[in-house]
Amino acid sequence: MIKSIISCIIISFLMINFCNSIKINGDEQQQQQQQQLNLENSLPSFPYDQAVAEIFVQFSYAAYCNGPDIQNWNCTTCKYLPGFNIVSAIFNVTTNTQAFVGYTSNQVIVSFRGSMDVG
């Protein structure tokens, strides 16, 4: 009889520990999944760089140059952007919009100019 009680106590103890380990492992797994989700949904860390910002401003300015000058990449703004390779310049006479797409050694650039004459 005492052996049965001791066996029941040991089995109960083992069951409790087993259940706790499952809960702990489940909690750890849930925390890991949450951390992974946080990493996937967090914004990348890009420090602000004034020189890089000024380069992108020049690309924005270039979208306002004359269409043929953009296509040939010889507008007044283009001289500030050496190493840029124009792939396509897009002009829409109906909406009076234009854009260009091109690349540098490590970037793809898309710059878009909205309509010039709203009124």
C-alpha positions, 0 to 999 in steps of 0.5 A: 500500500505504501509503495502504491502511494509513493508510486502515485506521488512520484508519478504525480511529481513527474507529471507536474514537472512534465507539464511545467516543462511543456508550458515553459517550452511553449512559452519560450517558443511563443516568445521566440515567435513574437521576437521573430515577428517583431524583427520581421515587422520592424523598420530597418535602421538607416541613419540619416546621412546629409550627403546621401539626402542631397544626392536623392534631392538631385535625382528629384530635381532631375525629374523636372528637367526637359524630357529629351535632356533626361533621356540623354542624361545631359540636363543641368542637374545631371552633371551632379549625378555622375555614374548614373545610367538611364534605363528609361525616361517616361513622358505622358503628354496627357497628364503632363507627367514624367519619370525616369528609371536608372541605376548606379553601381549599387542602387536602382533609382526611380524619380517621378515628377507630377503634373507641372500645370495643375490649373 
